[in-house]
Amino acid sequence: MLVIPGQLGKDVCDKNVGPSRRDLLRVGGSAMLGMGLGTMFDLQNAAAKGPEAVGGPGWGKAKSVIMIFLQGGPSHLDLWDPKENVPDNIRSPFQPISTKLPGVQFTEMLPKLAQVNDKITMIRSMSYTPKGLFNHTAAIYQMMTGYTTDKVSASGQLEPPTPKDFPNFGSNIIRLKPPTEPMLPLVMMPRPLQESNVVGKAGTAGFLGRAYDPYYLYPEGDDMNMNKMDNIRVDDLKLRPEVYATRLQRRARLRDSINKGMPQIEKAVKHYNLNQSYSRALDLVISGRAREAFTLDQESTAMRDRYGRNTFGQSLLLARRLVEAGTRVVEVVWPKVANSDNHSWDVHSGLTKRMKTQSAPMLDAGLSALFSDLDERGLLDETMVVAIGEFGRSPQRGVSTSGNSNTSDGRDHWPYCYTACVAGAGVHQGRIHGASDKTGSGPLNDPVHPGQLLASIYHSFGIAPDTIVYNHLNQPRELVKAETIPGLYQA
């Protein structure tokens, strides 16, 4: 279902705007409910402060970013950093294969991605140091906000999202660099960030306020079947249950009026001399860009097959359509939660079968299609793409590193070394950054902390990583306490 952030407190524009106009601004193809779009844009304009100019390679190259978050922690050793001449309990059950780059190998699980890795930088030295974060949600929070969190319970779980949380990186971006097109600024799909019963931690705007929350696009169902042909369509979406039926009916009538009377609406905009925020809101409602972006059936059968007929593949295709239409940040969260079985990357057991028949084929088809498609359309020059999990998997199979039990065909959590894919917006193509040691246990050189990856994303948007934001106590905080990844960008 599509969940749109609700109103937080009194509408700051109530004193200037009559009820009918406020209702009008809360209508549209994406069912903006609870908080008027005009109010949201006003809050964004009031809060935004321009970052200092920094410059250098890659500075300001990105217009959009697609974050592909491989929730659960994929095994770097069994995907894109295989090791040879190591003990049997470390060696991957999958055979290494050559890639487009001489001397660089993936495993046989990624044959399609192996043919497009000349478009990307592989960071094989991602690492949490000096202390690793073995808990899924704690590591997710670090990856998505740049900060560690507290209040981890005895069971290893965190508290639910609160207004005191640090913002998701996407919320910071759209606050400082709002989109220039009448389009949804930040979309998260097709599942929330989640470990067990902790849902949405690190997936909100936190202390920035709900005006900067993502638009949560969570279709019903669990389309993990490789043969399932269901589409992600706008009419799959449901509205928040707490919205009263009478309000829905009123907004439905207003929406119908909008669709039937565009000339009258445009005249009304001129007549009332609406401020810039309300004009932007009306633009989003009447432009149809968002509705068009969600119509996946406009894509050819061949293109949809190319991405993969599953939730992950179709979400990546939708991500391309969204950035093409002007969305600033799209976060595609692997459609299976951490601490779950089947297609999850959390492979404490059954690694060989689960990766071979479930998760790896979806990743290979979807991610390779996204890189190629963006490149063919000329969008990779201005779209940064990042694919990463919260950590990797233990080099030795069958050992416990996080208190979980693991079979001989399973790997535990491992935050000390794993791999990220980064591409687009001035990032070097066809490069390996850093290296892991002989067993994939730690960085051999050039370690990269998750904070550096976030700093690099901000840099790509022309935002200084040390730009100050103010938390719920009005205390100054940097966007992230890290510098960009050295040598990531083309000079």
N, C-alpha and C positions, 0 to 999 in steps of 0.2 A: 504494500500500500504506500501511497505517497503521504508523508507526514510533513506538514508545514509548521514551522515554529509559531507558537501562539503569542498573544499579546502579553507583554510584561509591564504591568502597571498601566497608568493612564496614557491614552494616546496623546502625544505631545502636540498634535495638530487639531485636537477637538475644538479648541477655542476659536479656531479660524475656519473650520470646515463643517458644513452641515451634515446631518446624518445620512442623507441620501447620497451625497457625494462620497462620504466615507465608505458606505456600502459598495458603491460603484467601484471604488478602487480596490476592494477586496474580492473582486470577481475575476475570473479568467479561466483559460483552459487548464491551468495547473491548480485551480481551486485554492487561491490564497485566502486562508481563514485565520481569524483571531487577531492578526496584526496587519494593518493596511500596508500595502506596498509603499505608499507615500511616506508613512511613518518610518518604515524600515530604511528607506533611502535617506530621510532626514536624520535618523540616528547615525547612519553611516557617515554622512557629511559632517555632522557635529563632532563625531569622535575621531575622524581621520586626521592624522598629522603627517605631513610629508617627510619621508626619510631623507637622510643626508645623501648627497651624491658620492659615490665611491669610484665607479668606473673599473676599467680593466677588462681582460678577455671574458666574454660571456655576459657582461653586465647589461641588463635590460633586454636581452635577446628574446625572452619568453613572453608570449601573449597569453599562453595557457599552459597548464600542467595536468597530466594524467598520472595519478598515483595508483599503481596497481599493488594493493597490499595483500600479500600471500599469507593470510591469517593462519596461524597454527605452527609456522616455522618449517619451511621446506628444507630438505637435506641437500646441502651444497655438494656433498660427496657423491650423491646419486643423480645429480642433474648437470651442473656446469663446472664442477671442479673435481673431476675424478682423480684418484691416485693409483699409481701402479707400484709394484714391488713393495707392498705393505702386507702385514698379516691378514689372514682370511677374515677375521672379525672386523677389519677396517675397510677392506676392499669392497667396492660396490658390487652387488650381484649383476649389475648391468655393464655391458661392454663399452669401452671408450670408442668414440668415433671422431673422425677429423671434422673440422669446421671450415668456414670460408677463410679463416685466418691461419696461415701456416704455423704449425707447431702448437696450436691451441685445440684442445679437445673438450668435448662435452660427452655425456653418456648417450647411449642409443635411445634414451627416452626423449631426446630433443632433436630429432632429425631436421625438422623444419626450421627451428630457431638456429641450428648450426649453419644454415644457408643464408642467414641475414645478420649474423653477428658482426659483419663488416660495417654495420650501420650504428653500432652501439659501443659503449664502454662498459666492460665488465669489471666491477670492483670486487676482487677476491679477498680483500683484507678488511671487511667490515668486522668491528670488534667493540665490545663493551669492556673498557678497562678503567681502573684496575679491578673493579668488582662487577661481576656479571649479574644480569637480571634474568633469573631462571623462570620467574613467574610470567605467564603469558601476558596478563593484563598490565603488569608493571612495565614489561618490555614494550608493549603496544603504546602505552602512555608516553614512554621516553621517545619512541620513534615518531609519534604523531605530534608531540608538543615540544620536544627538546628538553623536557624537564623530568626528573624522577618524582614519584609521588610517595606519600606516606600512608599510614593507616591500612597496612596490609594485615589481614586477619590471620589467625592461627592456621586456617585452612589454605592460606596462600592467596585468598581473594582480596579484592579491593572494595572500598565503598563505592556505591553507584555514582554516576556523574553529579556534580554539584556546581552551583554558580561560582564557586571559589576555584574551580579547576583552571589550569592554564589552557589557552585556546588551542584548538586544532590548527595546524599550520595554514590550512586553507582559509580559515576565518581571518587570520592575520593578513593574508594576501588580499582578500576582497575588501577588507577595511582600508588598506593602504593603497591598493590598486583596483578600485572598482571597475567593472567591465564598461567598455565604451559602447557596447551594443545593448539594445533592449532585450536582455536575455537573463535567464537564471544564473546567478553569479557562482554558486558553489553547490554541486550535486554529489551526494554520497549514495552508492548503490552496490549490489542488490541486497546486501545484508548488513546489519550493524556490526560494528566492532564488538566482539563478545567473547567472553570466556565463562562457560557455565552460566550462572545467574547474574553475572555482572555485564550489563548491556549498555553500550554506548559510551563507555569511559574513553576519553580522549577524542570523542567524535562530536564535540559540541564547541561553541564559541566561549564557554566558560565565563570568565570575568569580563569579557568584552560585551556580554549581553546577547540576548536571543536574536537581536537584529542581524547578527552575523552567523547564526547557526546554518548548517547546510540544509538544503532541501533533500529530505530523506526519501529516496525512491526504493521502496521495498515491495516488489510484487509478491503476491501470494504464492504458496506452493514451494516445493523444493526440487526444482528442475535440475537434478544432477544426472539424469539418465542421458547417456551419450546419443541415444536415438530419439529422444523426445523433441518434438518440433514446435513446442509452444513458443509464442512470440511475447516479447515484453511490449505491451501496448498501453496506451493511455487509459483505455477503458478497463484495464485490469486494476486500476488504482482505486483505493478506498479513502474516504475522508476520516478525519479524527472522530471517534465515537462520541466525544463530549460536546460536539457541535449540535445545537438543537435543530430538530427537523424543520421547524418554521424558518429558521435562519437559512438553512440549506435551500428550501423552496424559494425564499425571497431572492437568494443569490443566483439560483438557477434561472429565475425569470429575468434578472438583470443581465445575466450572461447571454441569454437568448436575445435580449434587446440590443446588446452590444453587437452580436453577430449579425443582426438584421439592420442595424442603423449606424454603420461606421461614419457616414458623412455628418450625421447629427452630432456624434460624439466629438468629431474633430472641430465642429463649430463651437461646441460647448467648451472645449479646451481654450479656444481663442476668447470666447466671451467671458469666462471666469478668470482669465489671466492666471492660471494655476502656476505655482512656483515650480522650480526645476525638479524637485523631488517628485511632485505629483505628476509632472509631465513624463518623467521617466517611468513612473508606475503605470500610467496610462499607455505609454508606448509598449511596455511589456504585455499588458492585457490585450491590446488591439493588434499588435504587430503579427501575431501568429507564429513567431520564430520558435518559441518553445514547443507549441503544438506540432509544428512541422518536424522539429528535431526528434520527437518521440515516435514518429511514424516510420518504424523500421520496414514496413512492407513496401516502402518506396525503393528500398535497396533490391538489387537483383538477387535471384536465387543463388547464383554463383558466388556473389559477395557474402551472403549470409552463410552459405556452406563453408566458405573459406575461413571465416572466424570460428565456426563450430556451432552446431545447433544445440546449445546448452546455455544455461544462465550466464556462465562466465564469458563465453564467446560473444553472445549477443549483447552483454553489458559493455564489452570493449568496443563493439561496433557502435553502440549508442553513445559511448564516450567520444568516439571520433565525430559523430554527428553533432554532439553538444558543443565541442570546441570549435567545430566548423561554423556553428551558428553564433558563437561568441561567448560561451560559458568560459569563465576564467579558470576554475578548478573543478576537476572531476576526480573523485576517489572511488575506485572500483575495489571493493573488499571481497576477497575470496569467498564464494558463497557456501562456506561450511565453517562453522564456528570452531575456535580452539577447544581442545578437550572433547572432541567428538570423533566418531569413527567414519567409515565409508570414505568419502572423497576428501577428508581433511588432510592437511599436511602434518598433523600431529601423530606421526607414525611410531607409536611405542611398540606396535606389533603388526605383523602382516605387511611389512614395508614392500616387499617384492610385488605381491599381487596388487596391492592398493595403488602403488605408484604406476605400475605397468598398465593396468586396465582402467584406472579411474582418473587420478589427478594429473599425471604427467601428459597424457594426450590432449587434455583440455588446455593446459598451459601452453604446450608446444604450438597447437593450432592457433589459439587466440592471440598470443603474444607476437608470434611471427607475422600473423596477418596484420596486426595493428602497426608494427614497425614498417612493413612494406606499404601498407595502404596510406599511412601518413606521408611517407616519402614520395610515393607516386603522385600524391595530390599537392605536393609542395608545402605541406603543413608541418613537416618535421623541423623545418628551419625555425619555426616560431612556437613549437609545442615541445615542452620538456616532458619526457616519459620516464617514470621511475618504477621499477618492479623490485619488491623486497618483502621479506617477512620480518617478524619481530626478532628472530634469531635463527640459527641453523640447527643442525642435529649433531649429536655426539659422534666423534670419530669411531669409537668402539661400539659395536652392536651388542645388545644384551646387558649393558651396564646401566646403573642408576646414577644420574647426576642431579636430579631435581626431586628425589623422593618418590618418583613414579616407578612402577615395575615395568620392565621391558623384556620382551622375548629375545631369543637369539636372532630373530628377523625383525628387529626394531631398534630405533635410535632415540635417545632421550634429548632433552633440551640442551642447546649449546650456544651460549651468547658470545663466546670468545673468538669465534671465527665463522664467517659465512659470506655470502655473495649477494651483490646487488647489480641490477642492470640499469643503466642510465643512458639516455639518448636525447638528441634534439636540442634546439635552442643554443647552438654553439658548442655543445659537448663534442669532444673528439670522437671520431668514428673509427671502429675497428681497433680498439685499444684495450689492453688489459692493464688495469691500475692495481698495483700492489700484487702480492702473492701470499698464499698460505704456505705453511711449512709442509714437510714430507707427508704428514698424516692428516692435514687439514685441521689441526688442533688450535693453531694460532697464526697470526700474521707473521710472515717471514720478513716483510718490509712494508713500508708505507701504510700503517694501520689507519683505518678511517672510522671514527666514532659516528653514531647516528646523528648527533648534533651537527657534525660537519656536513652531512648530507642535507639536512634542513637548511643550514646556512647557505649552501650552494643553490638550493631551490629559491630562497629569497633573493640571492644575488642575481639569478637569472631573470628575475622580475624587476631588477633595478631597485631592490630594497636592501638597505644595509642590514646585515644580520644583527648588529647591536642597536638597532632602532629601539627606542624606549616605548614601552606600553605601561599602563598603570593598572594594577590589579584591583580587586574588590575593596582593598583597604587604602587605595590611592597611593600605593607604593610603586616606585619605578622598577621595571623589570625589562631586561633585554628580550628581544624576540627569541634569541637563542644565544647561549654562551659558548660560541664556537666560531671558528673561521672556516672559510670555504675549503674544499678539497684541492690541494695544490695540483696544478697541471691538468685539471679536469677539462678545461675549455681550450679550444683552438685559439691561437694567438691572432 
